[in-house]
Amino acid sequence: MGNDFARMPVEEAILPIIELLENPPKPSLSAYKQRKEVSLAMKTFDKENAQRLYNKTVQLMKGAKEK
């Protein structure tokens, strides 16, 4: 199921993302696979890693705006 989005048209694959942007989840940190919320209690999710990713993303976006 990992490549489901690779097999569908962009117009269809983008729908779950649009839905989340229009109706953001209540928690400040959440994870989704397609339209299904994924438990953050899983070992694959680490709040410190998520925070580092967020910080790096913000840093990269600030750098892109300056160019």
The 8 nearest C-alpha neighbors of each residue, nearest first, counted from 0:
[[1, 3, 2, 4, 32, 5, 33, 6],
 [2, 0, 3, 4, 5, 32, 33, 6],
 [3, 1, 5, 4, 0, 6, 7, 12],
 [2, 4, 0, 5, 6, 1, 7, 12],
 [3, 5, 6, 7, 2, 12, 8, 1],
 [6, 4, 2, 3, 7, 8, 12, 9],
 [7, 5, 4, 3, 2, 8, 12, 9],
 [6, 8, 4, 5, 12, 11, 9, 3],
 [7, 9, 10, 11, 12, 6, 4, 5],
 [8, 10, 12, 11, 13, 7, 4, 5],
 [11, 9, 8, 13, 12, 14, 7, 15],
 [10, 12, 9, 8, 13, 14, 7, 15],
 [11, 13, 9, 4, 14, 10, 7, 8],
 [12, 14, 16, 11, 10, 15, 9, 17],
 [13, 15, 17, 16, 12, 11, 18, 10],
 [16, 14, 18, 17, 34, 13, 33, 19],
 [17, 15, 19, 13, 18, 14, 20, 33],
 [16, 18, 20, 14, 19, 15, 21, 13],
 [17, 19, 15, 21, 16, 20, 22, 14],
 [20, 18, 23, 22, 16, 17, 21, 15],
 [21, 19, 17, 23, 18, 22, 16, 15],
 [20, 22, 18, 19, 17, 23, 16, 24],
 [23, 21, 19, 20, 18, 24, 17, 25],
 [24, 22, 19, 20, 21, 25, 18, 26],
 [23, 25, 26, 22, 19, 29, 27, 28],
 [24, 26, 27, 23, 29, 28, 22, 19],
 [27, 25, 28, 24, 29, 23, 30, 39],
 [26, 28, 25, 29, 24, 23, 30, 50],
 [29, 27, 26, 30, 24, 46, 39, 49],
 [28, 30, 26, 27, 31, 39, 24, 36],
 [31, 29, 37, 36, 39, 32, 28, 38],
 [30, 32, 36, 37, 35, 33, 34, 29],
 [33, 31, 35, 34, 36, 37, 30, 15],
 [32, 34, 35, 15, 31, 16, 36, 12],
 [35, 33, 15, 32, 31, 36, 16, 19],
 [36, 34, 32, 31, 33, 37, 30, 15],
 [37, 35, 31, 30, 32, 34, 38, 29],
 [36, 38, 31, 30, 35, 39, 32, 29],
 [39, 37, 40, 41, 36, 30, 29, 44],
 [38, 40, 41, 44, 37, 30, 29, 45],
 [41, 39, 38, 42, 44, 43, 45, 37],
 [40, 42, 39, 43, 44, 38, 37, 45],
 [43, 41, 44, 40, 45, 39, 38, 46],
 [42, 44, 41, 45, 39, 40, 38, 48],
 [45, 43, 42, 39, 41, 46, 40, 49],
 [44, 46, 48, 47, 49, 43, 42, 39],
 [45, 47, 49, 48, 50, 44, 28, 39],
 [46, 48, 50, 49, 45, 51, 52, 44],
 [49, 47, 51, 45, 50, 46, 52, 44],
 [48, 50, 46, 52, 47, 51, 53, 45],
 [49, 51, 53, 47, 52, 48, 46, 54],
 [52, 50, 48, 54, 53, 49, 55, 47],
 [53, 51, 49, 55, 50, 54, 56, 48],
 [52, 54, 50, 56, 51, 55, 49, 57],
 [53, 55, 51, 57, 56, 52, 50, 58],
 [56, 54, 58, 52, 57, 53, 51, 59],
 [57, 55, 53, 59, 58, 54, 52, 60],
 [56, 58, 60, 54, 55, 59, 61, 53],
 [57, 59, 55, 61, 56, 60, 54, 62],
 [60, 58, 62, 56, 61, 57, 55, 63],
 [59, 61, 63, 57, 62, 58, 56, 64],
 [62, 60, 64, 58, 63, 59, 57, 65],
 [61, 63, 59, 65, 60, 64, 58, 66],
 [62, 64, 60, 61, 65, 66, 59, 58],
 [65, 63, 61, 62, 66, 60, 59, 58],
 [64, 66, 62, 63, 61, 60, 59, 58],
 [65, 63, 64, 62, 61, 60, 59, 58]]
